[in-house]
Amino acid sequence: MTIKKNLTDSPKTKPADSDLVFGKYFTDHMFLCEYTEGIGWHDPEITPVADLSLSPAAMVLHYGQAIFEGLKAYRAEDGRILLFRPRDNFARLNLSAARLCIPNIDIDFALGALKELLETEKAWIPGSSGTSLYIRPFVIADEPALGVHISRSYKFIILLSPVGPYYKEGLDPVRICVEDEYVRAVRGGVGFTKAAANYAISLKGQEKAQGLGFTQVLWLDGVERRYVEEVGTMNVFFKIGGEVVTPELSGGILAGITRDSALKLLGKRGIPTAERRVSLDEVIEAGEAGRLEEAFGSGTAAVISPISEFYYAGRTVRVGTGGAGEISKWLYDELTGIQYGRREDTFGWVEALGGS
Protein backbone atom coordinates (compact mmCIF):
# COMPACT_ATOMS: atom_id res chain seq x y z
CA MET A 1 0.00 0.00 0.00
CA THR A 2 1.19 3.48 -0.83
CA ILE A 3 1.00 5.87 2.08
CA LYS A 4 -0.69 9.14 1.22
CA LYS A 5 0.72 12.29 2.82
CA ASN A 6 -1.51 15.15 3.88
CA LEU A 7 0.82 17.55 5.69
CA THR A 8 -0.22 20.48 7.84
CA ASP A 9 0.35 24.06 6.73
CA SER A 10 0.18 25.22 10.37
CA PRO A 11 2.93 23.43 12.32
CA LYS A 12 2.86 23.72 16.09
CA THR A 13 5.51 25.34 18.24
CA LYS A 14 7.67 22.61 19.71
CA PRO A 15 8.11 22.53 23.49
CA ALA A 16 11.54 23.02 24.99
CA ASP A 17 13.24 19.81 26.07
CA SER A 18 13.25 21.10 29.65
CA ASP A 19 9.43 21.34 29.59
CA LEU A 20 8.83 17.76 28.49
CA VAL A 21 6.80 15.46 30.71
CA PHE A 22 5.24 12.15 29.77
CA GLY A 23 2.34 12.18 27.31
CA LYS A 24 1.42 15.88 27.32
CA TYR A 25 2.64 17.04 23.89
CA PHE A 26 1.96 15.56 20.44
CA THR A 27 3.67 16.06 17.10
CA ASP A 28 2.05 17.65 14.06
CA HIS A 29 1.17 14.40 12.27
CA MET A 30 -0.10 10.89 12.92
CA PHE A 31 -0.47 7.75 10.84
CA LEU A 32 -3.97 6.45 10.12
CA CYS A 33 -5.13 3.31 8.33
CA GLU A 34 -8.63 1.85 7.98
CA TYR A 35 -9.85 -1.75 8.00
CA THR A 36 -13.05 -2.94 6.38
CA GLU A 37 -14.20 -6.56 6.42
CA GLY A 38 -13.86 -8.04 2.93
CA ILE A 39 -11.28 -5.44 1.91
CA GLY A 40 -8.62 -5.57 4.63
CA TRP A 41 -6.42 -2.69 5.68
CA HIS A 42 -6.64 0.22 3.27
CA ASP A 43 -6.18 3.96 2.73
CA PRO A 44 -3.03 4.49 4.82
CA GLU A 45 -2.07 8.12 5.29
CA ILE A 46 0.08 10.48 7.28
CA THR A 47 -2.23 13.28 8.30
CA PRO A 48 -2.33 16.16 10.80
CA VAL A 49 -3.17 15.17 14.37
CA ALA A 50 -6.87 15.88 14.78
CA ASP A 51 -9.91 14.65 16.63
CA LEU A 52 -11.41 11.42 15.34
CA SER A 53 -14.88 11.23 13.87
CA LEU A 54 -16.67 8.31 15.52
CA SER A 55 -20.29 7.30 15.70
CA PRO A 56 -21.63 7.26 19.27
CA ALA A 57 -22.43 3.63 18.45
CA ALA A 58 -18.77 2.83 17.61
CA MET A 59 -18.19 -0.60 19.12
CA VAL A 60 -15.00 0.40 20.94
CA LEU A 61 -17.10 2.71 23.13
CA HIS A 62 -19.42 -0.10 24.20
CA TYR A 63 -17.51 -3.39 24.01
CA GLY A 64 -13.89 -2.32 24.43
CA GLN A 65 -12.14 -3.72 21.37
CA ALA A 66 -9.03 -1.58 21.80
CA ILE A 67 -5.33 -2.49 21.93
CA PHE A 68 -2.11 -0.50 21.93
CA GLU A 69 1.68 -0.62 22.11
CA GLY A 70 4.39 1.64 23.45
CA LEU A 71 7.92 2.12 22.13
CA LYS A 72 10.36 4.99 21.67
CA ALA A 73 12.60 6.68 19.13
CA TYR A 74 15.93 7.96 20.46
CA ARG A 75 18.26 10.64 19.10
CA ALA A 76 21.85 9.42 19.32
CA GLU A 77 24.77 11.80 19.87
CA ASP A 78 25.77 11.44 16.20
CA GLY A 79 22.27 12.48 15.07
CA ARG A 80 21.00 9.03 14.13
CA ILE A 81 17.42 8.16 15.07
CA LEU A 82 17.25 4.75 16.74
CA LEU A 83 14.38 2.36 17.44
CA PHE A 84 14.66 -0.37 20.07
CA ARG A 85 13.20 -3.78 19.12
CA PRO A 86 10.28 -2.27 17.13
CA ARG A 87 9.40 -5.55 15.41
CA ASP A 88 8.80 -7.12 18.81
CA ASN A 89 6.33 -4.37 19.64
CA PHE A 90 4.34 -4.95 16.46
CA ALA A 91 4.47 -8.72 16.99
CA ARG A 92 3.02 -8.17 20.47
CA LEU A 93 0.36 -5.85 19.01
CA ASN A 94 -0.71 -8.76 16.82
CA LEU A 95 -0.76 -11.08 19.85
CA SER A 96 -3.12 -8.65 21.57
CA ALA A 97 -5.15 -8.36 18.37
CA ALA A 98 -5.63 -12.12 18.14
CA ARG A 99 -6.96 -12.29 21.70
CA LEU A 100 -9.48 -9.49 21.07
CA CYS A 101 -10.53 -10.76 17.61
CA ILE A 102 -8.93 -7.78 15.84
CA PRO A 103 -7.35 -8.39 12.41
CA ASN A 104 -3.57 -8.62 12.39
CA ILE A 105 -1.39 -6.00 10.74
CA ASP A 106 1.58 -6.92 8.56
CA ILE A 107 4.66 -6.19 10.68
CA ASP A 108 6.82 -5.01 7.78
CA PHE A 109 4.07 -2.64 6.67
CA ALA A 110 3.52 -1.30 10.20
CA LEU A 111 7.24 -0.74 10.73
CA GLY A 112 7.59 0.92 7.32
CA ALA A 113 4.67 3.21 8.13
CA LEU A 114 6.23 4.12 11.46
CA LYS A 115 9.57 4.93 9.87
CA GLU A 116 7.90 7.10 7.24
CA LEU A 117 6.01 8.95 9.97
CA LEU A 118 9.23 9.41 11.94
CA GLU A 119 10.96 10.81 8.86
CA THR A 120 8.15 13.34 8.61
CA GLU A 121 8.36 14.25 12.30
CA LYS A 122 12.11 13.90 12.80
CA ALA A 123 12.47 17.47 14.07
CA TRP A 124 10.21 16.57 17.03
CA ILE A 125 12.64 13.99 18.42
CA PRO A 126 14.34 15.67 21.41
CA GLY A 127 18.04 15.32 22.04
CA SER A 128 18.55 16.20 25.70
CA SER A 129 19.56 13.57 28.23
CA GLY A 130 16.64 11.39 29.32
CA THR A 131 14.29 12.58 26.56
CA SER A 132 12.88 10.59 23.65
CA LEU A 133 9.93 10.39 21.28
CA TYR A 134 7.26 8.08 22.66
CA ILE A 135 5.40 6.08 20.01
CA ARG A 136 1.84 4.90 20.60
CA PRO A 137 0.40 2.53 17.95
CA PHE A 138 -3.19 1.53 18.70
CA VAL A 139 -6.21 -0.11 17.10
CA ILE A 140 -9.87 0.56 17.88
CA ALA A 141 -13.11 -0.99 16.62
CA ASP A 142 -15.22 1.70 14.93
CA GLU A 143 -18.18 -0.15 13.41
CA PRO A 144 -21.40 1.62 14.49
CA ALA A 145 -23.41 -1.23 16.02
CA LEU A 146 -24.89 -2.09 19.41
CA GLY A 147 -25.13 -5.84 19.03
CA VAL A 148 -22.30 -7.76 20.72
CA HIS A 149 -20.19 -9.19 17.90
CA ILE A 150 -16.74 -8.83 16.37
CA SER A 151 -16.44 -5.43 14.74
CA ARG A 152 -16.29 -5.33 10.94
CA SER A 153 -14.18 -2.16 10.79
CA TYR A 154 -11.19 -0.69 12.64
CA LYS A 155 -8.76 2.19 12.76
CA PHE A 156 -5.00 1.69 13.18
CA ILE A 157 -3.33 4.87 14.38
CA ILE A 158 0.21 5.82 15.41
CA LEU A 159 0.63 8.87 17.65
CA LEU A 160 3.97 10.45 18.55
CA SER A 161 4.75 12.36 21.73
CA PRO A 162 8.08 13.95 22.78
CA VAL A 163 8.64 12.99 26.40
CA GLY A 164 10.86 13.44 29.41
CA PRO A 165 11.34 10.83 32.18
CA TYR A 166 8.23 8.81 33.11
CA TYR A 167 8.82 9.09 36.85
CA LYS A 168 10.01 12.34 38.38
CA GLU A 169 12.10 10.21 40.76
CA GLY A 170 14.28 9.03 37.85
CA LEU A 171 16.55 6.34 39.30
CA ASP A 172 15.63 7.28 42.85
CA PRO A 173 13.82 4.24 44.31
CA VAL A 174 10.03 4.30 44.53
CA ARG A 175 7.76 3.03 47.32
CA ILE A 176 5.23 0.34 46.40
CA CYS A 177 1.88 -0.60 47.96
CA VAL A 178 0.75 -4.23 47.58
CA GLU A 179 -2.89 -4.40 46.45
CA ASP A 180 -4.88 -6.85 48.59
CA GLU A 181 -8.45 -5.91 47.64
CA TYR A 182 -8.68 -5.65 43.85
CA VAL A 183 -7.26 -7.91 41.13
CA ARG A 184 -5.93 -6.98 37.72
CA ALA A 185 -6.06 -10.20 35.69
CA VAL A 186 -6.62 -13.97 35.73
CA ARG A 187 -5.28 -16.73 33.53
CA GLY A 188 -7.36 -17.12 30.42
CA GLY A 189 -8.25 -13.42 30.41
CA VAL A 190 -6.44 -10.56 28.71
CA GLY A 191 -3.72 -9.91 31.29
CA PHE A 192 -0.99 -10.90 28.84
CA THR A 193 -2.16 -8.36 26.25
CA LYS A 194 -1.95 -4.59 25.95
CA ALA A 195 -5.71 -4.27 25.88
CA ALA A 196 -7.15 -0.94 27.01
CA ALA A 197 -9.33 -2.79 29.53
CA ASN A 198 -6.24 -3.99 31.41
CA TYR A 199 -5.33 -0.42 32.21
CA ALA A 200 -8.86 0.70 33.04
CA ILE A 201 -9.15 -2.10 35.59
CA SER A 202 -5.83 -1.14 37.18
CA LEU A 203 -6.82 2.46 37.91
CA LYS A 204 -8.60 1.77 41.19
CA GLY A 205 -5.56 0.08 42.70
CA GLN A 206 -3.29 2.84 41.45
CA GLU A 207 -5.58 5.52 42.89
CA LYS A 208 -5.64 3.69 46.21
CA ALA A 209 -1.84 3.36 46.35
CA GLN A 210 -1.24 7.00 45.49
CA GLY A 211 -3.81 8.07 48.06
CA LEU A 212 -1.68 6.31 50.67
CA GLY A 213 1.45 8.12 49.47
CA PHE A 214 2.96 5.38 47.28
CA THR A 215 4.21 5.74 43.72
CA GLN A 216 2.94 2.44 42.37
CA VAL A 217 0.88 -0.64 43.14
CA LEU A 218 2.04 -4.26 43.22
CA TRP A 219 -0.57 -6.64 41.81
CA LEU A 220 -1.02 -10.18 43.07
CA ASP A 221 -2.51 -13.07 41.11
CA GLY A 222 -6.27 -12.96 40.74
CA VAL A 223 -7.04 -16.44 42.12
CA GLU A 224 -4.94 -17.25 45.17
CA ARG A 225 -3.88 -13.64 45.91
CA ARG A 226 -0.48 -15.06 46.88
CA TYR A 227 1.78 -14.65 43.88
CA VAL A 228 3.38 -11.47 42.58
CA GLU A 229 2.46 -10.43 39.05
CA GLU A 230 3.24 -6.84 37.98
CA VAL A 231 4.11 -3.43 39.40
CA GLY A 232 1.59 -0.99 37.90
CA THR A 233 2.66 -0.60 34.28
CA MET A 234 5.88 -2.59 34.68
CA ASN A 235 7.22 -6.09 35.10
CA VAL A 236 8.96 -6.66 38.43
CA PHE A 237 12.27 -8.25 39.46
CA PHE A 238 13.72 -9.26 42.83
CA LYS A 239 17.33 -10.03 43.70
CA ILE A 240 17.15 -12.60 46.49
CA GLY A 241 20.26 -14.28 47.81
CA GLY A 242 22.32 -13.40 44.71
CA GLU A 243 19.71 -14.59 42.16
CA VAL A 244 17.49 -12.25 40.12
CA VAL A 245 13.97 -13.67 39.89
CA THR A 246 10.91 -12.42 38.02
CA PRO A 247 7.38 -13.84 37.77
CA GLU A 248 6.96 -16.38 34.99
CA LEU A 249 4.82 -15.61 31.94
CA SER A 250 1.82 -17.61 33.06
CA GLY A 251 -0.80 -15.83 30.95
CA GLY A 252 -1.67 -13.16 33.50
CA ILE A 253 1.16 -10.70 32.92
CA LEU A 254 2.59 -8.87 29.94
CA ALA A 255 5.62 -10.29 28.15
CA GLY A 256 7.58 -7.09 28.52
CA ILE A 257 10.19 -6.32 25.89
CA THR A 258 12.30 -4.49 28.47
CA ARG A 259 11.82 -7.50 30.78
CA ASP A 260 13.15 -9.85 28.11
CA SER A 261 16.03 -7.48 27.34
CA ALA A 262 16.99 -7.30 31.02
CA LEU A 263 17.01 -11.10 31.32
CA LYS A 264 19.25 -11.42 28.26
CA LEU A 265 21.67 -8.78 29.55
CA LEU A 266 21.81 -10.42 32.98
CA GLY A 267 22.44 -13.79 31.37
CA LYS A 268 25.26 -12.38 29.25
CA ARG A 269 26.90 -10.97 32.39
CA GLY A 270 26.61 -14.35 34.10
CA ILE A 271 24.19 -13.24 36.80
CA PRO A 272 21.87 -16.10 37.88
CA THR A 273 18.26 -15.51 36.87
CA ALA A 274 14.99 -17.40 37.21
CA GLU A 275 11.49 -17.02 35.77
CA ARG A 276 9.08 -18.68 38.17
CA ARG A 277 6.18 -18.12 40.51
CA VAL A 278 7.19 -15.65 43.22
CA SER A 279 5.00 -15.57 46.30
CA LEU A 280 4.52 -12.43 48.34
CA ASP A 281 5.46 -14.48 51.41
CA GLU A 282 8.84 -15.25 49.84
CA VAL A 283 9.46 -11.54 49.20
CA ILE A 284 8.44 -10.56 52.74
CA GLU A 285 10.51 -13.30 54.35
CA ALA A 286 13.55 -12.40 52.22
CA GLY A 287 13.15 -8.75 53.16
CA GLU A 288 12.87 -9.47 56.87
CA ALA A 289 15.88 -11.80 56.71
CA GLY A 290 17.99 -9.23 54.86
CA ARG A 291 18.20 -11.35 51.70
CA LEU A 292 16.06 -9.07 49.52
CA GLU A 293 19.03 -7.25 48.03
CA GLU A 294 17.23 -5.38 45.23
CA ALA A 295 13.86 -4.95 43.57
CA PHE A 296 12.99 -3.00 40.46
CA GLY A 297 10.38 -2.58 37.75
CA SER A 298 11.06 -2.67 34.02
CA GLY A 299 9.15 -1.16 31.12
CA THR A 300 9.41 0.97 28.00
CA ALA A 301 8.37 4.19 29.72
CA ALA A 302 10.60 4.09 32.81
CA VAL A 303 13.21 1.55 31.55
CA ILE A 304 14.33 0.48 35.05
CA SER A 305 12.71 1.81 38.23
CA PRO A 306 14.35 0.75 41.52
CA ILE A 307 12.07 -0.05 44.47
CA SER A 308 12.98 0.92 48.04
CA GLU A 309 10.15 -0.72 49.99
CA PHE A 310 6.89 -2.64 49.84
CA TYR A 311 3.92 -1.96 52.08
CA TYR A 312 1.42 -4.75 52.79
CA ALA A 313 -1.27 -5.09 55.45
CA GLY A 314 0.41 -2.67 57.85
CA ARG A 315 3.90 -4.09 57.30
CA THR A 316 6.75 -2.31 55.54
CA VAL A 317 9.37 -4.46 53.85
CA ARG A 318 12.62 -2.63 53.15
CA VAL A 319 14.62 -3.54 50.04
CA GLY A 320 18.38 -3.71 50.50
CA THR A 321 19.78 -0.45 51.82
CA GLY A 322 16.83 1.53 50.46
CA GLY A 323 18.83 3.01 47.58
CA ALA A 324 19.14 2.05 43.91
CA GLY A 325 20.99 -1.26 43.75
CA GLU A 326 24.01 -2.19 41.66
CA ILE A 327 22.02 -4.40 39.27
CA SER A 328 19.31 -1.78 38.79
CA LYS A 329 21.84 0.94 37.96
CA TRP A 330 23.84 -1.37 35.69
CA LEU A 331 20.76 -2.50 33.75
CA TYR A 332 19.55 1.10 33.34
CA ASP A 333 22.94 2.17 32.02
CA GLU A 334 23.21 -0.82 29.67
CA LEU A 335 19.69 -0.50 28.27
CA THR A 336 19.75 3.26 27.78
CA GLY A 337 23.28 3.02 26.43
CA ILE A 338 22.10 0.63 23.72
CA GLN A 339 18.93 2.61 23.05
CA TYR A 340 20.83 5.89 22.57
CA GLY A 341 23.70 4.29 20.65
CA ARG A 342 26.31 4.78 23.38
CA ARG A 343 26.90 1.06 23.98
CA GLU A 344 27.55 -1.76 21.54
CA ASP A 345 24.37 -3.57 20.50
CA THR A 346 25.50 -7.20 20.48
CA PHE A 347 21.92 -8.50 20.30
CA GLY A 348 20.86 -6.68 17.12
CA TRP A 349 18.06 -4.88 18.95
CA VAL A 350 18.47 -1.41 17.44
CA GLU A 351 17.21 -0.22 14.05
CA ALA A 352 18.51 3.10 12.72
CA LEU A 353 16.23 5.47 10.87
CA GLY A 354 18.80 7.84 9.38
CA GLY A 355 20.66 11.11 9.96
CA SER A 356 19.56 14.16 11.90
N, C-alpha and C positions, 0 to 999 in steps of 0.2 A: 504494500500500500504506500502510495505517495502521501507524505505529510504536507498538508496545506498550511501556509503561514499567513496569518492575519495579525500584523504587528500594530501596536498602539502608536498613535501620533502624539500622545500626551504622557511621556514617561514620568514616573514618580521620582521624587527626591529620595535618594538613598540615605538611610540612617548612618550615623557615624558608628564605627566599630565599637566604640566605648559605650554606646547606647543599646547595644544588642542584648536582648534577653531571649528566652526560648519561646518561639511560636507567636510573636507579636507582629512581625513585619512580613510582608509577602512581596515577591518580585512582580515585575510588570506582566509576565505572561505565564500561562499554564498550558499543559497538554490535555486534550480532550478527544476521546474516541467513543463511538456509539456501538452498541450491540443490538441486533434485531434477530429474533428467532427466524431461521430459514435463510438468513443472509450472512450472519456472523458479524465479526467486528468490522466496522466501516467508518468512513469519513473522519480519519484522524486529522487533527489540526493543532497548531500552536496558536493560541488566541489570547487576547488580553484577559487578565484575571477579572472576573465579573460574577455577579450573583447568578445562580442557576435558576432556570425556569423549570419548575416541577409542578405536576398536578397535586392537589391536596390528597388525591387518592394514590399517589406514588407508593408502591409497595414497600419501599425502604422505610417509610414513615410509620407503617402499621405492623410489618412483620420482620423488620430488622435485617434484611439481606444486605449487609454492608461489611466489607473487609478492607484492611489497609496494611501498609508496610511503612517502615521508617529506615532511612539510610542517609548518608551524608556525602557531600563533595567537599574536598579539602584543597586549599591553595598551598602548594609547596613553596619553599623559599626560592626555587628557580623559576617560579611562575606556572609550573604545570598544574593542571587540575586533576585530582586523583579521586577515584571511587574505590571503596573498600568492599570487596566481595558482593558486587551488585547482582550478579546472577543468582546468588544464594537467596537474596531478598525476593527476586521475582519467582524463584522456584517455591519459596515459602508462601508467596501470595497465591500461587496456584494450588498449594496444599490447602490453604484456607478456603479458596474458591470451591474446591471439590467437596469439602465438608458442608458448605452452605448452598450447594447446588447452583453455583455461579459458573458460567463458562470460562475455561482456561484462556490465558493469553499467551501467545507465542513469546518465549523469553527473549529470543534474538530481536524480535520486533519491539518489545517493550524497552529493552536496553538501548536499541537504536533510537527510539523516540526520546528516551531520557537524555541521551547524549546530544541529540539535536536541540532539545530544549535548553540544556546547559550551555551549548554554544551560543544560543540566543541571549541567555541571561548571564553570561560569564562575568560581566562587570559587577554583578551582585554578590559574587563569592568573596567574602571578607578575607583579609590576610593577617589580621592580628592574632597573637597567641591565644589559643583556646576558642577561636571562632571558626565557623564552618557554614556551609549551606545545607540546611536540613531538607530532605527530600521526602515528600509524603505521596506515594501512589495509593489510590484507593478506588474501590468499585462499589457502586450502589445500584440497587434495583429500582428502575423508574417507570415500570409499567403501571398505568393508572387502573387499578382493580382492587376490589375489597374482598374477593374470595381468596381463601388461603391456598395458594399454589405457587409453583416455581415461576418467578417472573420471566416474561418473554422478551424483556429489553433491559439494558444496563448502560451505565456510563462509567468509563474508565478515565480517571483524571490523575494528573501529577501536578502537585503544588510544590513550590519552592519557597523556603523561608530562611533568610540569613539569621544565624543564632549565635548567642554567647553560651557560656556554660549552663547546663541544665539545672544543677544545684548551685545555689550561691555559696555553699560551703566548699565547693571545689573538691580537693582531696582531704579536707578536714572531715573526720569521721562523723557519721550521722547516728542519731538515736532512733531505735526501732521499737514499735509497739506490736506485740503478737496479738492477732485477732482471734478471740475465742468465742465470738457470738455469731458472726456471719461467715459464709463460705463463698469462695470465688468460683470453683469448678469441681466437677466430678469426672471420673473416667467414663468415656463414652459420650461426653458432652463436647463443648467447643473450647475447652481450656487450652488445647495445644495450638489453636489458631489465633490469628490477629483479627478476630471478629469484633465489631464495635460493641456488641453486647458484653464481651468480657470486661471491657473497661467501664461500661455503665454499671455493671454489677459490683465493681470494685470501689466505686465512689463512696459508698457508705462507710466502709472500713477505713478508707483514707481520711474521710472527714472526721471520723471518731478519733483516729490516731493524732491528727493534727490538733484537734480540740484538746487533747491531753498534753500537747507540747512536743510531739514526736514528728520527725521528718517523714517517716514512711511506716507502712504496715507490713507485717510478716504474715502471709497466709498459710494456714494449715490445710491438710487434705480435707475434702468435703464429706468423707464417710466416717473415719475413725477419729478425726480431729487430733491426730497424734503426730503426723508426719509433715515436715516442712515442705513447702512447695515453692513459692516465689516471694520476693520482696517488692511489693507495689508493682512497678513497671519493669522490674529487673529479675534476672536469675540470681541465685544466692550461693555463695561458697563459704565453707568453714575450714580453717586449718586447725586440725585437732591432733595433737601428739605427733607433729611432723608431716602428717598427710593432709592434702587438700581434698575435701569431699564436697560434692554437690548433688542435689536430688536427681535421681534418674528420670529419664524421659518416659514417664509411665502413661502418658496420654492426658494428664491434667495440667501440664505446664508447657510453656512455649520453648521450642528448640531454638534458643537464642544463638545468633550468629557470633556475637561477642563471647558468649559462653563457650561455644565450640572453639573459637580462636584462643581463648584463655587456656583451655585444656590442652590444645596442641602446643602452645608456647611452654606451658609447664612441663609437658612431656619431653619436649626438646631439651629443656634445661635439666631434666633428670629428677624433677620433684615428684614424689609419689602422689598419684591422684586416684580418686574412686568416684564412680557414678553409682549411687545406690540410694535406698530409702534412708532418710535421716530423720530420726525422731526428735521431737522437741525435748524430750527427757534426756536424750544423749547430749544435746547442745547445753542444756542447763547443768547437767552433771559435769561436763567438761569444763564449763565456765567456773563452777564452784570449786573444782579441783585444780584450777589453774592450767588446764590443758587446752583451753580454747584460745589458741595463740592469735588467730586473726579471723575476721569475717568481713565479707564485702559483697556488694551487688555488682552485676555486670549487665550492660545494655548499650544500645547504640547511642542513646541520648547522653548518658552520664559517663560512658566507657567503663570505668571502675569507680565504685563509691564505697570507701571503707566504712565499717560499722563499729561504733564504740561500745554499744550496749543494747541489750534486749530487755524489754519490760513485759512481764507476763503475770497476771493474777496477783499483783502486789509485790512481785519479786523482780529485782533488777539484776541481770546477769552481765557482768563486765567482760569485755573482750580484750584479752591481752593487757597491755598497759593503758589502753584507752585511746591511743594515737593510731595513725595510719601505719599498718604493718609493712614489713620489708617486701612481702610477696605482692601486696596491693600496690605499693609504689612502683615496684619493678614491672608488674603487668601493665600499669597505666603508662609508664614510660615506653615500654616495648610496643604496645598497641598504638598509641598516638604517634610514636616515632615512625612506625610503618605507614600509618594513615596519612601523615604529612610528608612522607618521603625522606625522613631523616635517618631511618634505619633500613638495613637491607631486608627486602621482602623475599625470604627464602621459600615461602609457601605459595607464591604466585597469587596472592590475594588482591593486589592492587591493579586497577586498570586506569591508564592515563587518558585524559581527554585531549590535551594539546597544550599549546603555549598560553601565555597570559593575555 
